[in-house]
Amino acid sequence: MLSRPARIGPPLFPVFPGHGPGEHAFPLPCGPLFGTLSAGVGQVLIVGGGGGPASATVLACERHGQGWSDLSGPIPAVVGRNGFATPGAKREGDGTTPSGTFCLEEAFGYAPRIETAMPYRQIREDDIWVDDPASPDYNQWKKKGAVMTRSYEEMRRADGLYEVGIVIGYNRSPALSGRGSAIFFHIWQGRGIPTSGCVAMAREDLLRILSWLDPLKAPAAILGMAG
């Protein structure tokens, strides 16, 4: 079930430690990436390479007037085992993370609610994400047994990687067959351990991001287009 919890009092992480609006100019050559965003976007997570095949960094940036501020500094993260796909080249099961600019749709997790203003959906035992390109429900969150599909991913994972996460709006409306599915921000297995295509980071960093995100600022993600 989706909910839009009302925040009571200040967010759990009002700012990222050691950072604040306007303190850090966005590093070139990444600055031009803001030109890929629509005028309504006021928050963005920029995910770029971090020096290894699957290593990455995430910057949490917010619009202030006519400019942008990096609020977080580089947050360690990992991406798909085969790095970033070139724009438009992502395919199901290829182990890459898609490149491009995408909206952030909703948060999810195991708990009934978490500290976030984003729309939030609690994962139940029968929740699945359809990854069968032949299914009419491809790249959709569904209930087990309620769809015709040859393959799917369990959302209530035993390893806890989806204890908290964010749905990235990649290949969603419409979902093109075989172009990739289930692209999220989620908890990592550990530094340097790649994903199958998602962006993953430490639990505490993801919680800070979720506490900061504001759906009224139309948050987005820019993947694979920065350094």
C-alpha positions as CSV (number, residue, x, y, z in Angstrom):
1,M,0.0,0.0,0.0
2,L,1.3,3.5,-0.9
3,S,1.3,6.2,1.7
4,R,2.5,9.8,1.8
5,P,3.5,10.2,5.5
6,A,3.3,13.6,7.0
7,R,6.6,14.5,8.5
8,I,6.4,15.6,12.2
9,G,9.3,17.9,13.2
10,P,12.6,18.1,11.5
11,P,13.8,15.2,9.3
12,L,16.0,12.6,10.9
13,F,19.0,13.8,8.9
14,P,18.3,17.6,8.3
15,V,21.5,17.9,6.3
16,F,24.3,15.6,5.3
17,P,27.1,15.7,7.9
18,G,29.6,18.4,7.2
19,H,27.6,19.9,4.3
20,G,25.0,22.5,3.7
21,P,23.3,24.4,0.9
22,G,25.7,26.5,-1.1
23,E,28.8,25.2,0.6
24,H,30.1,23.1,-2.4
25,A,30.0,24.2,-6.0
26,F,29.2,21.3,-8.3
27,P,32.4,20.0,-9.8
28,L,33.0,20.4,-13.5
29,P,32.7,18.7,-16.0
30,C,29.5,17.4,-14.4
31,G,27.8,20.8,-14.1
32,P,26.3,20.7,-17.6
33,L,24.3,17.6,-16.6
34,F,21.8,19.9,-14.9
35,G,20.8,20.9,-18.3
36,T,19.2,17.4,-18.8
37,L,16.7,18.2,-16.0
38,S,13.3,19.7,-16.5
39,A,12.6,23.1,-14.9
40,G,10.4,21.5,-12.2
41,V,13.2,19.2,-10.8
42,G,14.5,20.6,-7.5
43,Q,16.5,17.6,-6.2
44,V,18.8,15.2,-8.1
45,L,21.0,12.2,-7.2
46,I,23.9,12.1,-9.6
47,V,25.6,8.7,-9.9
48,G,29.0,8.6,-11.6
49,G,31.9,6.2,-11.9
50,G,34.0,5.7,-8.8
51,G,37.3,4.4,-10.1
52,G,36.5,0.7,-10.5
53,P,34.3,-1.4,-12.9
54,A,31.3,-1.3,-10.5
55,S,32.4,1.4,-8.1
56,A,30.4,4.6,-8.1
57,T,29.7,7.8,-6.2
58,V,26.4,9.5,-5.5
59,L,26.0,13.3,-5.1
60,A,22.8,14.7,-3.6
61,C,22.2,18.1,-5.1
62,E,19.4,20.6,-4.6
63,R,18.4,23.6,-6.7
64,H,18.8,27.0,-5.0
65,G,17.6,29.9,-7.1
66,Q,19.3,29.7,-10.5
67,G,22.0,27.3,-9.3
68,W,22.6,24.0,-7.7
69,S,24.4,22.9,-4.4
70,D,26.0,19.6,-3.7
71,L,24.7,18.8,-0.2
72,S,26.3,15.5,0.4
73,G,29.8,15.3,-1.0
74,P,30.6,11.9,-2.7
75,I,28.7,9.0,-1.2
76,P,30.3,5.6,-1.9
77,A,28.1,3.3,-4.0
78,V,28.2,0.4,-6.4
79,V,26.5,-0.3,-9.7
80,G,26.0,-3.2,-12.1
81,R,28.8,-5.8,-12.4
82,N,29.4,-4.6,-16.0
83,G,29.3,-0.9,-15.2
84,F,27.0,1.6,-17.0
85,A,25.3,0.9,-20.3
86,T,25.6,3.6,-22.9
87,P,22.3,5.5,-23.2
88,G,19.6,3.3,-24.7
89,A,21.8,0.1,-24.6
90,K,20.6,-1.5,-21.3
91,R,19.1,-5.0,-21.8
92,E,17.5,-7.5,-19.4
93,G,20.1,-9.5,-17.6
94,D,23.2,-7.8,-19.0
95,G,24.6,-6.8,-15.6
96,T,24.7,-3.1,-16.5
97,T,23.2,0.0,-14.9
98,P,21.2,2.2,-17.4
99,S,22.5,5.7,-18.2
100,G,20.2,8.7,-18.4
101,T,18.0,10.9,-16.4
102,F,15.0,9.3,-14.6
103,C,12.4,10.3,-12.0
104,L,12.4,8.8,-8.5
105,E,9.0,7.2,-8.2
106,E,8.5,5.9,-4.7
107,A,10.3,4.5,-1.7
108,F,9.9,1.0,-0.4
109,G,10.9,-1.2,2.5
110,Y,10.1,-3.9,5.0
111,A,8.9,-1.6,7.8
112,P,5.3,-0.2,8.0
113,R,6.8,3.3,7.5
114,I,10.2,5.0,7.4
115,E,11.4,8.6,7.8
116,T,10.7,10.0,4.4
117,A,8.2,12.3,2.7
118,M,8.3,10.2,-0.5
119,P,5.4,8.0,-1.4
120,Y,6.2,4.8,0.5
121,R,5.2,1.2,-0.1
122,Q,5.7,-1.6,2.5
123,I,6.9,-4.9,1.0
124,R,4.8,-7.9,1.8
125,E,5.7,-11.6,1.6
126,D,3.9,-12.1,-1.7
127,D,5.3,-9.0,-3.5
128,I,7.3,-9.6,-6.7
129,W,8.8,-7.6,-9.5
130,V,8.2,-9.1,-12.9
131,D,11.4,-9.5,-15.0
132,D,10.0,-11.7,-17.8
133,P,10.2,-9.6,-21.1
134,A,7.3,-11.7,-22.5
135,S,4.9,-10.8,-19.7
136,P,2.4,-8.0,-20.2
137,D,3.3,-7.0,-16.6
138,Y,7.0,-6.7,-17.4
139,N,8.9,-4.3,-15.1
140,Q,5.9,-3.9,-12.7
141,W,5.4,-4.6,-9.0
142,K,2.8,-7.3,-8.6
143,K,1.5,-9.9,-6.3
144,K,2.7,-13.5,-6.6
145,G,0.0,-15.7,-8.2
146,A,-1.9,-12.7,-9.7
147,V,0.1,-12.5,-12.9
148,M,1.2,-14.8,-15.7
149,T,5.0,-14.7,-15.8
150,R,7.9,-17.1,-16.3
151,S,10.2,-15.2,-14.0
152,Y,10.2,-12.6,-11.3
153,E,12.2,-11.2,-8.4
154,E,11.1,-11.6,-4.8
155,M,10.8,-8.2,-3.2
156,R,11.0,-9.5,0.4
157,R,14.6,-10.8,0.1
158,A,16.3,-13.0,2.7
159,D,19.5,-11.0,2.4
160,G,17.8,-7.7,3.4
161,L,19.0,-5.7,0.4
162,Y,15.5,-4.3,-0.1
163,E,15.0,-3.4,3.6
164,V,14.8,0.1,2.2
165,G,15.0,1.4,-1.3
166,I,13.8,3.8,-4.0
167,V,12.2,2.9,-7.4
168,I,14.1,4.6,-10.3
169,G,11.7,5.4,-13.1
170,Y,13.7,3.5,-15.8
171,N,11.7,1.8,-18.6
172,R,8.4,2.2,-16.8
173,S,5.8,4.0,-18.9
174,P,5.8,2.2,-21.2
175,A,7.9,-0.7,-20.3
176,L,9.7,-1.8,-23.4
177,S,10.2,-5.6,-23.6
178,G,13.8,-6.7,-22.8
179,R,15.1,-3.2,-22.0
180,G,15.7,-3.9,-18.4
181,S,13.7,-4.1,-15.2
182,A,13.8,-3.5,-11.4
183,I,16.2,-0.7,-11.3
184,F,16.4,0.7,-7.7
185,F,18.5,2.4,-5.2
186,H,19.0,-0.1,-2.4
187,I,21.3,-1.3,0.4
188,W,24.6,-2.8,-0.8
189,Q,26.2,-6.1,0.2
190,G,29.4,-4.2,0.8
191,R,31.8,-1.8,-0.7
192,G,33.0,-3.0,-4.1
193,I,30.4,-5.8,-4.4
194,P,28.5,-5.1,-7.6
195,T,24.8,-5.3,-8.3
196,S,22.9,-6.8,-11.2
197,G,22.1,-3.3,-12.5
198,C,20.8,-1.3,-9.5
199,V,22.6,1.4,-7.6
200,A,23.5,0.3,-4.0
201,M,25.0,2.0,-1.0
202,A,25.3,1.8,2.8
203,R,22.1,1.6,4.7
204,E,22.8,4.8,6.7
205,D,23.5,6.8,3.5
206,L,20.3,5.6,1.8
207,L,18.3,6.6,4.9
208,R,19.9,10.0,4.9
209,I,18.9,10.4,1.2
210,L,15.3,9.3,1.9
211,S,15.0,11.7,4.8
212,W,16.1,14.5,2.5
213,L,14.0,13.7,-0.6
214,D,10.9,15.9,-1.1
215,P,8.3,14.7,-3.7
216,L,7.2,18.4,-4.1
217,K,10.7,19.0,-5.6
218,A,10.2,16.3,-8.3
219,P,13.4,14.4,-7.4
220,A,15.3,12.7,-10.2
221,A,18.4,10.7,-10.8
222,I,21.2,11.1,-13.4
223,L,22.9,7.8,-13.9
224,G,26.2,7.0,-15.7
225,M,26.7,10.4,-17.3
226,A,29.2,11.9,-14.8
227,G,32.9,11.0,-14.7
